Amino acid sequence: MGERKVIDASAKLNTVESIRADLGRLGVREGDTLLVHSSLSKIGWVCGDAEAVILALQQALGSAGTLVMPAHSGQNSDPAEWVSPPVPSVWLEEIYAHMPAFDPDYTATRAMGRIAEQFRSLPGTLRSYHPQVSFAARGPLAAEITGVHALTPQFGQDSPLGALYRLDAKVLLLGVGYDSCTTFHMAETQIEDMPRKRMGAAIREDGVRTWKWFEDYAYDSDDFDRLGQDFEEQGHAAVGKVGMAECRLLPVRAAVDYAASWLKKHRFA
């Protein structure tokens, strides 16, 4: 959404202070460990843009809290699967040979939104080492959350999601739907019947740039909206607004456990 449309659609001005107050009403508390998926434009016009939202989140969490965001880089993937847009098949081998290797300091996020990209680029933010689905974090638990990230399964126990599960963190869906709730993917790794697929990415191995093929689960978020609504109807999620953005706040551990049971019943029955 262009800025003019955001201004015209905004019922009020949003500031660091007003966003922080909205977060508090939703249930974000000092000392929380919080994974945030976000859409800046859904909040309405914000005085200070993405920076203001990050400041509000950090103030709501306080010095004892840890803020986490996805830093996924889907551009570093098998170009044979690209559809938005696809590339000519004659380019594939050159892409495999020349895609820059993932670098946690330089590789930009893709389709994560302006808030997540600015958060990733802040000095002192830590980032997990995964070429496609890294996470960024700031706060006392940032090193613990980002320190281990297995290439495969990318959303398993040895990943930032696994750390967030063990820490019983919270997830904030700030203006985005349950289809953006990466936490549910961790439940998919616990299902024996999950299909698998070949994936690829450019990485550095022993200091040398290489194209790495690996196998992982064929993650699928198509039914996450329905899963999330059922989870919400069980009373597990707080619902409210930050600015104009519809938001959900939910516990990671309960979300993963519920999702594992739900998927077995509804997707793999």
C-alpha positions in Angstrom: 0.0 0.0 0.0 1.4 3.4 -1.0 2.0 6.0 1.8 -0.8 8.3 0.5 -3.3 5.4 0.8 -2.0 4.6 4.3 -2.5 8.2 5.4 -6.0 8.4 3.9 -7.0 5.1 5.6 -5.6 6.0 9.0 -8.1 6.8 11.6 -5.5 8.3 13.9 -1.8 9.0 14.1 0.3 6.2 15.5 3.4 6.9 17.6 5.9 4.9 19.6 3.9 5.7 22.7 0.5 4.7 21.3 1.8 1.5 19.8 3.5 0.6 23.1 0.1 1.1 24.8 -1.7 -1.0 22.3 0.9 -3.8 22.7 0.3 -3.7 26.5 -3.4 -4.0 26.1 -3.0 -7.0 23.9 -0.9 -8.7 26.5 2.8 -8.1 25.6 4.7 -7.9 29.0 8.1 -6.8 30.1 10.5 -9.7 30.1 8.6 -11.6 27.4 10.4 -13.4 24.6 8.4 -12.4 21.5 8.5 -13.5 17.9 6.9 -10.9 15.7 5.5 -11.3 12.2 4.4 -7.9 10.9 2.9 -5.6 8.3 3.8 -1.9 8.7 1.0 -0.6 6.4 -1.7 -2.5 8.3 -1.0 -0.4 11.4 -1.8 2.8 9.7 0.5 5.8 9.3 3.2 5.6 11.9 5.3 8.6 13.0 8.7 7.1 12.5 7.8 4.2 10.2 9.4 0.8 11.0 11.8 2.3 13.5 9.0 3.5 15.7 7.4 0.1 15.7 10.7 -1.6 16.7 11.2 1.0 19.5 7.7 0.4 20.8 8.2 -3.4 20.8 11.5 -3.0 22.6 10.0 -0.6 25.2 7.1 -3.0 25.8 9.5 -5.9 26.4 11.9 -3.9 28.5 15.6 -4.7 29.1 14.8 -8.2 30.2 12.8 -9.1 27.1 14.0 -10.5 23.8 12.6 -9.5 20.5 12.7 -12.0 17.6 11.7 -11.6 13.9 11.9 -13.8 10.8 14.8 -12.9 8.5 14.0 -15.3 5.8 15.7 -15.0 2.4 13.6 -17.0 0.0 15.6 -15.7 -2.9 18.4 -18.1 -2.0 16.5 -21.2 -3.2 16.1 -23.5 -6.1 15.2 -21.3 -9.1 13.5 -24.2 -10.8 10.7 -23.7 -8.3 10.3 -19.9 -8.6 6.9 -18.8 -9.8 6.6 -15.1 -8.8 8.1 -14.7 -11.4 9.6 -17.7 -13.0 13.0 -17.5 -14.8 13.9 -19.1 -18.1 15.0 -22.6 -17.7 18.2 -21.9 -19.6 19.3 -19.6 -16.7 19.1 -22.3 -14.0 22.7 -23.6 -14.1 24.1 -20.1 -14.1 22.0 -19.3 -11.1 23.2 -22.4 -9.3 26.8 -21.3 -10.1 26.5 -17.6 -9.3 23.9 -17.0 -6.5 25.8 -15.3 -3.7 26.3 -17.4 -0.6 24.2 -16.6 2.4 25.9 -14.1 4.6 24.1 -13.2 7.9 25.4 -9.7 7.8 24.6 -8.8 4.2 21.8 -11.1 2.8 18.6 -9.2 2.8 15.2 -10.6 3.9 12.6 -11.2 1.2 8.8 -10.7 1.6 9.2 -10.3 5.4 8.1 -6.6 5.4 9.9 -3.4 6.3 9.8 -3.9 10.0 11.6 -7.2 9.9 14.2 -6.0 7.4 15.0 -2.9 9.4 15.3 -5.0 12.6 17.7 -7.4 10.8 19.9 -4.6 9.8 20.2 -2.9 13.1 23.8 -3.0 14.6 24.0 -5.6 17.3 21.1 -7.8 16.0 22.0 -11.5 16.0 20.9 -13.7 13.1 20.8 -17.5 12.9 22.8 -19.2 10.2 20.3 -20.6 7.7 20.4 -19.7 4.0 16.6 -19.6 3.6 14.8 -19.3 7.0 17.0 -17.5 9.4 15.7 -15.5 12.4 17.0 -12.3 13.9 17.0 -11.4 17.6 17.9 -8.7 20.2 17.9 -9.1 23.9 19.3 -11.3 26.7 18.3 -14.5 25.0 19.2 -13.6 21.5 22.4 -15.7 21.4 20.5 -18.7 22.8 17.8 -18.4 20.2 19.9 -17.8 17.1 23.0 -19.8 18.0 21.9 -23.2 16.6 20.0 -23.5 13.3 20.3 -26.9 11.5 20.2 -26.8 7.7 17.5 -29.5 7.9 14.9 -29.8 9.3 14.9 -26.0 9.1 12.0 -25.6 11.5 12.9 -28.5 13.9 14.1 -28.7 17.4 17.6 -27.5 16.4 16.4 -24.2 15.1 15.3 -20.8 16.6 11.7 -22.2 16.7 12.9 -25.1 18.8 14.6 -22.6 21.2 11.4 -20.5 21.3 9.4 -23.6 22.1 11.7 -24.5 25.0 11.5 -20.9 26.3 7.7 -20.9 26.0 7.9 -17.6 24.1 5.0 -15.8 22.5 4.1 -15.0 18.9 2.7 -11.7 17.8 0.9 -11.6 14.4 0.9 -7.9 13.9 -1.4 -7.2 11.0 -0.8 -10.6 9.3 -2.8 -13.8 9.3 -2.2 -17.3 10.6 -0.8 -18.2 7.2 2.3 -16.2 8.3 2.7 -18.1 11.6 6.0 -19.9 11.0 5.6 -21.5 14.4 3.0 -23.9 13.0 5.8 -25.3 10.7 7.5 -26.7 13.7 4.5 -29.0 14.2 4.9 -30.3 10.7 8.4 -31.7 11.6 6.7 -33.8 14.3 4.4 -35.7 11.8 5.7 -39.0 10.5 3.7 -38.8 7.3 5.0 -35.4 6.2 6.2 -35.5 2.6 9.8 -34.5 1.9 11.4 -32.6 -1.0 14.8 -31.6 -2.3 15.9 -28.0 -1.7 18.9 -26.0 -2.6 20.8 -22.9 -1.5 24.1 -21.1 -1.9 26.2 -21.3 1.2 29.8 -21.2 2.4 31.3 -24.6 3.3 34.8 -24.6 4.7 35.1 -21.0 3.5 34.2 -21.8 -0.1 31.0 -20.7 -1.8 29.0 -23.7 -3.1 25.5 -24.7 -4.1 24.2 -27.1 -1.5 21.4 -29.6 -2.1 19.6 -31.0 0.9 16.3 -32.7 1.8 13.7 -31.3 4.1 10.0 -31.5 4.7 7.6 -30.1 2.1 6.3 -27.4 4.4 2.8 -26.2 3.5 0.9 -23.2 5.1 -2.3 -23.5 2.9 -4.4 -24.7 5.9 -2.8 -22.5 8.6 -5.6 -20.0 8.5 -8.1 -22.7 9.4 -5.8 -24.2 11.9 -5.3 -20.8 13.5 -9.0 -20.0 13.7 -9.6 -23.4 15.4 -6.8 -22.7 17.9 -8.2 -19.2 18.6 -11.7 -20.6 19.2 -10.2 -22.8 21.9 -9.3 -19.6 23.8 -5.5 -19.8 23.3 -5.0 -16.5 21.5 -5.5 -12.9 22.6 -7.1 -10.8 19.9 -6.8 -7.0 19.6 -5.5 -4.1 17.6 -2.2 -2.3 17.3 -3.1 0.9 15.5 -5.5 -0.3 12.9 -3.8 -3.7 12.5 -5.7 -6.8 13.6 -3.4 -8.7 15.9 -3.1 -12.1 17.5 -0.9 -13.0 20.5 -0.3 -16.7 21.2 2.1 -18.9 23.2 4.6 -20.8 21.0 4.4 -24.1 23.0 0.7 -24.3 23.0 0.5 -23.4 19.3 3.0 -26.1 18.3 1.3 -28.8 20.4 -2.2 -27.9 19.2 -1.0 -27.7 15.5 0.6 -31.1 15.7 -2.6 -32.7 16.9 -4.8 -30.7 14.5 -2.7 -31.5 11.4 -2.7 -35.2 12.2 -6.5 -35.1 12.4 -7.3 -32.7 9.5 -4.5 -33.0 7.0 -3.3 -36.5 7.5 -6.3 -38.4 8.7 
